[in-house]
Amino acid sequence: MPCFVYASLRKIDSYLWLARRDGFDVLPEPLALLLGELRFVMEVQLDASRKLPLEDTAQVLENLGRQGWHLQLPPQETLAGANHPAYTHSPQAERGH
């Protein structure tokens, strides 16, 4: 599966994986606002046998297939449930947490 990786210029070391190049229309508005401007980094051919250094490949593929995007945050940060569809409906998401 081709994946397209973008770096957030607002949140250092945060990356957005998309199933379609420049397919930002799938992003929940609170997440798009949180990430701010994005810079294209690379295209990756991803399948279950490919190991990723910081992410669980199966989880990335599942998120891309289900919602069209996957959020990769720096290891020291967490954004509870950010890759879960319910993220867009939580009060915390609307406040940008």
N, CA, C and O atoms as a MOPAC input file, in Angstrom:
PM7 MOZYME 1SCF
protein

 N      0.84700 1    -1.17500 1     0.00000 1
 C      0.00000 1     0.00000 1     0.00000 1
 C      0.89600 1     1.24200 1     0.00000 1
 O      1.77800 1     1.36900 1     0.85000 1
 N      0.67900 1     2.14000 1    -0.92900 1
 C      1.44200 1     3.38700 1    -0.88700 1
 C      0.92300 1     4.28800 1     0.23500 1
 O     -0.28600 1     4.43400 1     0.41000 1
 N      1.83700 1     4.88600 1     0.98800 1
 C      1.49600 1     5.79200 1     2.07900 1
 C      2.27300 1     7.07900 1     1.87000 1
 O      3.37900 1     7.07700 1     1.33100 1
 N      1.68000 1     8.16200 1     2.30000 1
 C      2.28100 1     9.47100 1     2.10900 1
 C      2.44400 1    10.11800 1     3.47700 1
 O      1.47300 1    10.28200 1     4.21600 1
 N      3.67400 1    10.48400 1     3.80600 1
 C      4.01100 1    10.96100 1     5.14000 1
 C      4.29200 1    12.46500 1     5.09700 1
 O      5.02900 1    12.95900 1     4.24400 1
 N      3.67600 1    13.17400 1     6.04900 1
 C      3.80900 1    14.62300 1     6.15200 1
 C      4.27400 1    14.97600 1     7.56100 1
 O      3.84600 1    14.35800 1     8.53600 1
 N      5.14900 1    15.97100 1     7.66200 1
 C      5.60400 1    16.47000 1     8.95800 1
 C      4.79700 1    17.69400 1     9.32900 1
 O      4.53800 1    18.56100 1     8.49500 1
 N      4.40400 1    17.75500 1    10.58000 1
 C      3.72100 1    18.93700 1    11.08900 1
 C      4.75800 1    20.01800 1    11.36000 1
 O      5.76500 1    19.76200 1    12.02100 1
 N      4.52100 1    21.21400 1    10.85900 1
 C      5.42700 1    22.32700 1    11.13100 1
 C      5.11900 1    22.97700 1    12.47000 1
 O      5.92300 1    23.75900 1    12.97900 1
 N      3.96800 1    22.66300 1    13.04500 1
 C      3.57300 1    23.20800 1    14.33700 1
 C      3.98500 1    22.28500 1    15.48000 1
 O      4.47400 1    22.75700 1    16.50600 1
 N      3.79700 1    20.98900 1    15.31700 1
 C      4.11900 1    20.01100 1    16.36600 1
 C      5.35800 1    19.23900 1    15.95300 1
 O      5.28100 1    18.31400 1    15.14400 1
 N      6.49200 1    19.61700 1    16.50400 1
 C      7.78000 1    19.02900 1    16.16100 1
 C      7.74700 1    17.51000 1    16.34400 1
 O      7.19900 1    17.00000 1    17.32100 1
 N      8.33800 1    16.80700 1    15.39100 1
 C      8.44700 1    15.34100 1    15.40400 1
 C      7.09400 1    14.63500 1    15.38100 1
 O      6.97800 1    13.49500 1    15.83300 1
 N      6.07500 1    15.30900 1    14.85800 1
 C      4.76700 1    14.68900 1    14.65900 1
 C      4.55700 1    14.50900 1    13.16300 1
 O      4.80600 1    15.42000 1    12.37300 1
 N      4.09600 1    13.32300 1    12.78700 1
 C      3.94300 1    12.99300 1    11.37500 1
 C      2.54200 1    12.47700 1    11.10000 1
 O      1.95900 1    11.74600 1    11.90200 1
 N      2.02600 1    12.86400 1     9.97100 1
 C      0.72800 1    12.40400 1     9.52100 1
 C      0.94100 1    11.47100 1     8.34100 1
 O      1.59300 1    11.83100 1     7.36100 1
 N      0.38900 1    10.27600 1     8.44400 1
 C      0.42700 1     9.29500 1     7.35400 1
 C     -0.93400 1     9.33900 1     6.66800 1
 O     -1.97100 1     9.30100 1     7.32900 1
 N     -0.92400 1     9.42000 1     5.34400 1
 C     -2.16900 1     9.43200 1     4.58300 1
 C     -2.19200 1     8.30100 1     3.57400 1
 O     -1.15500 1     7.90100 1     3.04400 1
 N     -3.38300 1     7.79200 1     3.31500 1
 C     -3.56300 1     6.74200 1     2.31100 1
 C     -3.53700 1     7.32400 1     0.89400 1
 O     -3.24700 1     6.60700 1    -0.06400 1
 N     -3.84000 1     8.62600 1     0.75600 1
 C     -3.80600 1     9.31200 1    -0.55100 1
 C     -2.91600 1    10.53800 1    -0.43600 1
 O     -2.95000 1    11.25000 1     0.56700 1
 N     -2.13000 1    10.77600 1    -1.45900 1
 C     -1.28500 1    11.96800 1    -1.45600 1
 C     -2.17900 1    13.21200 1    -1.41200 1
 O     -3.12200 1    13.35300 1    -2.19100 1
 N     -1.85400 1    14.09800 1    -0.48400 1
 C     -2.58600 1    15.34500 1    -0.27800 1
 C     -4.07100 1    15.11500 1     0.02100 1
 O     -4.90600 1    15.97200 1    -0.26800 1
 N     -4.39600 1    13.95000 1     0.60200 1
 C     -5.78800 1    13.61200 1     0.91900 1
 C     -6.21800 1    14.15600 1     2.26700 1
 O     -6.75300 1    13.41700 1     3.09300 1
 N     -5.99100 1    15.43300 1     2.49500 1
 C     -6.26600 1    16.05900 1     3.79000 1
 C     -7.75300 1    16.14500 1     4.12100 1
 O     -8.11200 1    16.40200 1     5.27100 1
 N     -8.61500 1    15.93600 1     3.14400 1
 C    -10.05400 1    16.02200 1     3.36500 1
 C    -10.56500 1    14.97200 1     4.35100 1
 O    -11.66600 1    15.12200 1     4.88000 1
 N     -9.79000 1    13.90700 1     4.61100 1
 C    -10.21600 1    12.86400 1     5.55000 1
 C     -9.91900 1    13.23300 1     7.00700 1
 O    -10.39200 1    12.55800 1     7.92100 1
 N     -9.15000 1    14.28800 1     7.22800 1
 C     -8.76500 1    14.65000 1     8.59300 1
 C     -9.90200 1    15.31600 1     9.34600 1
 O    -10.59000 1    16.17800 1     8.79800 1
 N    -10.10600 1    14.92600 1    10.59800 1
 C    -11.05000 1    15.65000 1    11.44100 1
 C    -10.53300 1    17.08700 1    11.62200 1
 O     -9.32800 1    17.29800 1    11.75800 1
 N    -11.41700 1    18.04600 1    11.62200 1
 C    -11.00800 1    19.45000 1    11.71800 1
 C    -10.13700 1    19.74500 1    12.93800 1
 O     -9.14100 1    20.45700 1    12.80300 1
 N    -10.47500 1    19.21900 1    14.14300 1
 C     -9.62200 1    19.50100 1    15.30900 1
 C     -8.18200 1    19.00500 1    15.11300 1
 O     -7.23300 1    19.65200 1    15.55500 1
 N     -8.03000 1    17.86600 1    14.45600 1
 C     -6.69000 1    17.33800 1    14.21800 1
 C     -5.94600 1    18.20700 1    13.21400 1
 O     -4.76600 1    18.49600 1    13.40900 1
 N     -6.59900 1    18.62100 1    12.16200 1
 C     -5.97000 1    19.49000 1    11.16900 1
 C     -5.50300 1    20.79400 1    11.82300 1
 O     -4.41000 1    21.27900 1    11.53200 1
 N     -6.32400 1    21.35600 1    12.69900 1
 C     -5.94700 1    22.58900 1    13.39600 1
 C     -4.76800 1    22.36100 1    14.33500 1
 O     -3.87700 1    23.20300 1    14.44200 1
 N     -4.77100 1    21.22300 1    15.00900 1
 C     -3.68600 1    20.88600 1    15.92900 1
 C     -2.35500 1    20.76700 1    15.19800 1
 O     -1.33400 1    21.26400 1    15.67400 1
 N     -2.36600 1    20.11200 1    14.04600 1
 C     -1.12400 1    19.87500 1    13.30200 1
 C     -0.64000 1    21.11400 1    12.56100 1
 O      0.56300 1    21.28900 1    12.36400 1
 N     -1.55100 1    21.96100 1    12.15400 1
 C     -1.16400 1    23.16200 1    11.41200 1
 C     -0.66100 1    22.81700 1    10.02100 1
 O     -1.10600 1    21.84600 1     9.41000 1
 N      0.26900 1    23.62000 1     9.52800 1
 C      0.81300 1    23.41900 1     8.18900 1
 C      1.61900 1    22.11900 1     8.14000 1
 O      2.36900 1    21.80100 1     9.06300 1
 N      1.44800 1    21.38100 1     7.04900 1
 C      2.14100 1    20.10100 1     6.87300 1
 C      3.08200 1    20.17500 1     5.67500 1
 O      2.78100 1    20.80800 1     4.66300 1
 N      4.23300 1    19.50900 1     5.81800 1
 C      5.22400 1    19.45400 1     4.73700 1
 C      5.37300 1    17.99500 1     4.31100 1
 O      5.57300 1    17.11500 1     5.14800 1
 N      5.27300 1    17.74300 1     2.99500 1
 C      5.44900 1    16.38200 1     2.48300 1
 C      6.87100 1    15.92300 1     2.77200 1
 O      7.83100 1    16.65200 1     2.52200 1
 N      7.00000 1    14.69400 1     3.30800 1
 C      8.30700 1    14.14700 1     3.66000 1
 C      8.69700 1    13.02300 1     2.71300 1
 O      9.79100 1    13.02900 1     2.14800 1
 N      7.79000 1    12.04800 1     2.53900 1
 C      8.14800 1    10.90600 1     1.69900 1
 C      6.93600 1    10.05100 1     1.37900 1
 O      5.89000 1    10.13600 1     2.02300 1
 N      7.11600 1     9.22600 1     0.35900 1
 C      6.15200 1     8.19100 1     0.01900 1
 C      6.78200 1     6.86300 1     0.42400 1
 O      7.95900 1     6.61600 1     0.15900 1
 N      5.99300 1     6.01800 1     1.06300 1
 C      6.47200 1     4.72600 1     1.55800 1
 C      5.54100 1     3.64100 1     1.04900 1
 O      4.31900 1     3.78900 1     1.08900 1
 N      6.12000 1     2.55800 1     0.57500 1
 C      5.33400 1     1.38400 1     0.22300 1
 C      5.24000 1     0.53300 1     1.48400 1
 O      6.23900 1    -0.02400 1     1.93900 1
 N      4.04600 1     0.43600 1     2.04200 1
 C      3.88300 1    -0.22500 1     3.33600 1
 C      3.05300 1    -1.48600 1     3.20100 1
 O      1.98600 1    -1.48800 1     2.58700 1
 N      3.56500 1    -2.55700 1     3.78800 1
 C      2.79800 1    -3.79700 1     3.88800 1
 C      3.11200 1    -4.42400 1     5.23800 1
 O      4.00200 1    -3.96100 1     5.95100 1
 N      2.39600 1    -5.45500 1     5.58200 1
 C      2.49700 1    -6.06600 1     6.91400 1
 C      3.89900 1    -6.56500 1     7.24200 1
 O      4.24900 1    -6.66000 1     8.41800 1
 N      4.70900 1    -6.88600 1     6.23900 1
 C      6.04200 1    -7.42200 1     6.51000 1
 C      7.08600 1    -6.32500 1     6.75700 1
 O      8.19000 1    -6.61400 1     7.21800 1
 N      6.74700 1    -5.09200 1     6.45900 1
 C      7.70300 1    -3.99600 1     6.65100 1
 C      7.69400 1    -3.54000 1     8.10800 1
 O      6.63800 1    -3.27200 1     8.68000 1
 N      8.86700 1    -3.45700 1     8.69100 1
 C      9.00500 1    -3.00300 1    10.08100 1
 C      9.24800 1    -1.50000 1    10.09100 1
 O     10.06200 1    -0.98600 1     9.32400 1
 N      8.54100 1    -0.81000 1    10.96000 1
 C      8.73600 1     0.62500 1    11.14200 1
 C      9.46600 1     0.84800 1    12.46400 1
 O      9.20700 1     0.14300 1    13.43900 1
 N     10.37600 1     1.82100 1    12.50700 1
 C     11.17300 1     2.00500 1    13.72600 1
 C     10.37600 1     2.47300 1    14.94400 1
 O     10.69100 1     2.07000 1    16.06400 1
 N      9.35900 1     3.30600 1    14.75900 1
 C      8.64700 1     3.86500 1    15.91100 1
 C      7.16900 1     3.52900 1    15.97300 1
 O      6.51200 1     3.82400 1    16.97100 1
 N      6.63900 1     2.92500 1    14.93700 1
 C      5.20200 1     2.64800 1    14.87200 1
 C      4.95500 1     1.16000 1    14.64700 1
 O      5.80000 1     0.45300 1    14.09900 1
 N      3.79700 1     0.70400 1    15.07300 1
 C      3.34400 1    -0.65700 1    14.82200 1
 C      2.75000 1    -0.68400 1    13.41300 1
 O      1.72000 1    -0.06000 1    13.15600 1
 N      3.39800 1    -1.40100 1    12.51300 1
 C      2.98400 1    -1.43000 1    11.11300 1
 C      1.52500 1    -1.84300 1    10.96200 1
 O      0.79100 1    -1.24300 1    10.17600 1
 N      1.10300 1    -2.85300 1    11.70000 1
 C     -0.28500 1    -3.32200 1    11.60700 1
 C     -1.26800 1    -2.22000 1    12.00600 1
 O     -2.32100 1    -2.06600 1    11.38700 1
 N     -0.91900 1    -1.46100 1    13.03600 1
 C     -1.78700 1    -0.37200 1    13.49000 1
 C     -1.84900 1     0.74400 1    12.45000 1
 O     -2.92100 1     1.29300 1    12.19400 1
 N     -0.71600 1     1.08000 1    11.85400 1
 C     -0.68800 1     2.11100 1    10.81200 1
 C     -1.56600 1     1.67700 1     9.64400 1
 O     -2.38500 1     2.45700 1     9.15900 1
 N     -1.39900 1     0.43900 1     9.19300 1
 C     -2.19700 1    -0.06800 1     8.07400 1
 C     -3.68800 1    -0.09500 1     8.41000 1
 O     -4.52500 1     0.24000 1     7.57100 1
 N     -4.01200 1    -0.49200 1     9.63300 1
 C     -5.41800 1    -0.52600 1    10.04600 1
 C     -6.02100 1     0.88100 1    10.01300 1
 O     -7.11400 1     1.08000 1     9.48500 1
 N     -5.30500 1     1.84900 1    10.57900 1
 C     -5.80700 1     3.22500 1    10.60400 1
 C     -5.94000 1     3.80200 1     9.19700 1
 O     -6.91900 1     4.48400 1     8.89400 1
 N     -4.96700 1     3.53000 1     8.34800 1
 C     -5.02900 1     4.02600 1     6.97400 1
 C     -6.21300 1     3.41600 1     6.22900 1
 O     -6.91100 1     4.10800 1     5.48800 1
 N     -6.43600 1     2.12300 1     6.43000 1
 C     -7.54100 1     1.45900 1     5.75900 1
 C     -8.90200 1     1.88600 1     6.28100 1
 O     -9.85300 1     2.01900 1     5.51100 1
 N     -8.99700 1     2.09900 1     7.58400 1
 C    -10.27100 1     2.43700 1     8.21000 1
 C    -10.64000 1     3.91300 1     8.05900 1
 O    -11.78700 1     4.24500 1     7.76000 1
 N     -9.64900 1     4.80400 1     8.27000 1
 C     -9.99100 1     6.22700 1     8.28900 1
 C     -9.18700 1     7.07200 1     7.30600 1
 O     -9.46500 1     8.25800 1     7.13200 1
 N     -8.19100 1     6.46400 1     6.66300 1
 C     -7.42400 1     7.19100 1     5.65600 1
 C     -6.24300 1     7.96600 1     6.19300 1
 O     -5.52800 1     8.61200 1     5.42700 1
 N     -6.01900 1     7.91200 1     7.51900 1
 C     -4.89300 1     8.63200 1     8.11800 1
 C     -4.42400 1     7.93700 1     9.38700 1
 O     -5.15000 1     7.16300 1    10.00900 1
 N     -3.16800 1     8.24600 1     9.75100 1
 C     -2.57000 1     7.75700 1    10.99100 1
 C     -1.68600 1     8.87000 1    11.52300 1
 O     -0.94000 1     9.48400 1    10.76000 1
 N     -1.75600 1     9.13700 1    12.81000 1
 C     -0.94200 1    10.17000 1    13.43600 1
 C      0.20600 1     9.53800 1    14.20200 1
 O     -0.00400 1     8.66200 1    15.04100 1
 N      1.41500 1     9.98400 1    13.91000 1
 C      2.61100 1     9.51900 1    14.62200 1
 C      3.14100 1    10.69000 1    15.44200 1
 O      3.53900 1    11.71900 1    14.89800 1
 N      3.13800 1    10.51300 1    16.75300 1
 C      3.63000 1    11.53400 1    17.66900 1
 C      5.01000 1    11.16300 1    18.18000 1
 O      5.40600 1    10.00000 1    18.09800 1
 N      5.75400 1    12.13800 1    18.71000 1
 C      7.05600 1    11.81500 1    19.30000 1
 C      6.86900 1    10.80200 1    20.43100 1
 O      5.83500 1    10.81800 1    21.09900 1
 N      7.83500 1     9.93500 1    20.65600 1
 C      7.69600 1     8.89400 1    21.68500 1
 C      7.34100 1     9.43100 1    23.06500 1
 O      6.62200 1     8.75800 1    23.80300 1
 N      7.80400 1    10.59300 1    23.43500 1
 C      7.53600 1    11.12600 1    24.77400 1
 C      6.15800 1    11.76700 1    24.89300 1
 O      5.72000 1    12.07500 1    26.00100 1
 N      5.47000 1    11.97400 1    23.77900 1
 C      4.14200 1    12.59500 1    23.80800 1
 C      3.05800 1    11.55600 1    23.60200 1
 O      3.27400 1    10.53000 1    22.95700 1
 N      1.91500 1    11.83000 1    24.14600 1
 C      0.74700 1    11.00600 1    23.85400 1
 C     -0.42100 1    11.91600 1    23.57000 1
 O     -0.51900 1    13.02200 1    24.10200 1
 N     -1.28800 1    11.44100 1    22.73700 1
 C     -2.53300 1    12.13400 1    22.44300 1
 C     -3.56900 1    11.02300 1    22.46100 1
 O     -3.86400 1    10.42200 1    21.42800 1
 N     -4.11100 1    10.75800 1    23.62300 1
 C     -4.96900 1     9.60300 1    23.84200 1
 C     -6.04000 1     9.47500 1    22.77200 1
 O     -6.85200 1    10.37500 1    22.55800 1
 N     -6.01600 1     8.34200 1    22.11700 1
 C     -7.04400 1     8.03900 1    21.14300 1
 C     -6.97700 1     8.83300 1    19.85500 1
 O     -7.95600 1     8.83400 1    19.10800 1
 N     -5.89600 1     9.49700 1    19.55600 1
 C     -5.83300 1    10.37300 1    18.38500 1
 C     -6.11900 1     9.63500 1    17.08800 1
 O     -6.67900 1    10.21900 1    16.16000 1
 N     -5.75400 1     8.38700 1    17.00500 1
 C     -5.98300 1     7.62800 1    15.78800 1
 C     -7.32700 1     6.90400 1    15.79500 1
 O     -7.63000 1     6.13000 1    14.88700 1
 N     -8.11100 1     7.15700 1    16.80400 1
 C     -9.42200 1     6.52400 1    16.91400 1
 C    -10.47400 1     7.47900 1    16.37000 1
 O    -10.41500 1     8.67700 1    16.64700 1
 N    -11.44100 1     6.97300 1    15.59700 1
 C    -12.47100 1     7.84900 1    15.03400 1
 C    -13.21800 1     8.66500 1    16.08300 1
 O    -13.68800 1     9.76300 1    15.78400 1
 N    -13.33200 1     8.15700 1    17.29000 1
 C    -14.04200 1     8.88000 1    18.34400 1
 C    -13.30900 1    10.16100 1    18.73700 1
 O    -13.89700 1    11.02900 1    19.38300 1
 N    -12.05700 1    10.29200 1    18.36500 1
 C    -11.27400 1    11.48400 1    18.68200 1
 C    -12.01400 1    12.75200 1    18.26200 1
 O    -11.99700 1    13.75200 1    18.97900 1
 N    -12.64600 1    12.70800 1    17.12900 1
 C    -13.29700 1    13.90200 1    16.59600 1
 C    -14.54000 1    14.29100 1    17.38500 1
 O    -15.05400 1    15.39900 1    17.22700 1
 N    -15.02300 1    13.39200 1    18.22900 1
 C    -16.24200 1    13.66400 1    18.95800 1
 C    -16.00200 1    13.95000 1    20.44300 1
 O    -16.95200 1    14.17600 1    21.19200 1
 N    -14.76000 1    13.94000 1    20.86200 1
 C    -14.50000 1    14.15400 1    22.27700 1
 C    -14.32700 1    15.64500 1    22.55800 1
 O    -13.82900 1    16.37600 1    21.70300 1
 N    -14.72600 1    16.10000 1    23.72800 1
 C    -14.54700 1    17.50500 1    24.09300 1
 C    -13.07500 1    17.90900 1    24.08200 1
 O    -12.75700 1    19.04800 1    23.73900 1
 N    -12.17300 1    16.99800 1    24.45000 1
 C    -10.75300 1    17.30000 1    24.44300 1
 C    -10.28200 1    17.58900 1    23.02700 1
 O     -9.45900 1    18.48000 1    22.82200 1
 N    -10.78800 1    16.85400 1    22.05200 1
 C    -10.37700 1    17.05600 1    20.66900 1
 C    -10.78000 1    18.45000 1    20.19500 1
 O    -10.03700 1    19.10600 1    19.46500 1
 N    -11.95000 1    18.89100 1    20.61300 1
 C    -12.42300 1    20.19400 1    20.17500 1
 C    -11.61600 1    21.31900 1    20.80300 1
 O    -11.56700 1    22.42800 1    20.26900 1
 N    -10.98800 1    21.03800 1    21.92700 1
 C    -10.12500 1    22.04500 1    22.55800 1
 C     -8.69500 1    21.93700 1    22.04900 1
 O     -7.85000 1    22.75600 1    22.41100 1
 N     -8.40500 1    20.92200 1    21.19900 1
 C     -7.06700 1    20.76900 1    20.64500 1
 C     -6.09400 1    20.03900 1    21.53400 1
 O     -4.88600 1    20.21400 1    21.37700 1
 N     -6.57300 1    19.21100 1    22.47900 1
 C     -5.69500 1    18.43500 1    23.36300 1
 C     -5.47500 1    17.07400 1    22.79700 1
 O     -4.76300 1    16.26500 1    23.39300 1

